[in-house]
């Protein structure tokens, strides 16, 4: 889970949070549905990068919406 900020970068790390890793699935909390959609589209790229950094195989990324008070809101303009 510590590899997520390294893979996604500081800007995205501020708006997301790795919640858990179990059975090859890394669950990541996102601020809102727009971010969730964008990250789902980019999941294959992040998955490949994660698997270069971690000793165990990440098979899937699961992006979940959580309460707004935990994370910053969507993309800044």
C-alpha positions in Angstrom: 0.0 0.0 0.0 2.9 2.3 0.6 3.8 2.1 -3.1 0.6 3.8 -4.2 1.8 7.4 -3.7 5.0 6.6 -5.5 3.1 5.2 -8.5 0.3 7.8 -8.7 2.4 10.9 -7.9 2.0 13.5 -5.2 -1.0 15.4 -6.7 -3.1 12.3 -7.0 -1.9 10.9 -3.7 -3.4 14.0 -2.0 -6.8 13.1 -3.4 -6.7 9.3 -2.9 -5.8 6.8 -0.2 -4.8 3.2 -0.3 -7.2 1.4 2.1 -6.3 -2.3 2.0 -4.6 -5.0 0.1 -6.1 -8.5 0.1 -6.2 -11.4 -2.3 -4.4 -9.4 -4.9 -6.8 -6.5 -4.8 -5.6 -3.0 -3.8 -8.6 -0.9 -2.6 -8.2 2.8 -3.1 -10.4 5.5 -1.7 -11.3 8.4 -4.0 -12.9 11.7 -3.4 -15.7 11.6 -5.9 -17.2 9.7 -8.9 -15.2 11.8 -11.5 -11.9 10.7 -10.0 -13.1 7.1 -9.7 -14.0 7.0 -13.4 -10.7 8.6 -14.5 -8.7 6.2 -12.3 -10.6 3.1 -13.6 -9.6 4.1 -17.1 -5.9 4.4 -16.1 -5.9 1.3 -13.9 -3.9 -0.9 -16.3 -1.1 1.7 -16.3 -1.1 2.0 -12.5 -1.3 -1.7 -12.0 1.8 -2.3 -14.2 3.7 0.3 -12.3 2.7 -1.0 -8.9 3.9 -4.5 -9.9 7.3 -3.2 -10.7 7.6 -1.8 -7.1 6.0 -4.4 -4.8 7.2 -7.8 -3.9 3.7 -9.3 -4.1 1.5 -9.4 -7.2 -1.3 -6.8 -7.4 -3.9 -8.3 -9.7 -6.6 -5.6 -9.6 -7.2 -2.0 -8.4 -10.6 -1.3 -6.9 -11.5 2.4 -6.6 -14.2 3.1 -3.9 -16.0 6.4 -3.1 -15.7 7.5 0.5 -16.8 10.4 2.7 -15.7 13.8 1.5 -14.2 14.9 4.8 -11.4 12.3 4.3 -10.1 13.7 1.0 -9.8 16.9 -1.0 -12.4 17.5 -3.6 -12.0 16.9 -7.3 -9.6 18.4 -9.7 -8.6 22.0 -9.1 -9.2 24.5 -11.8 
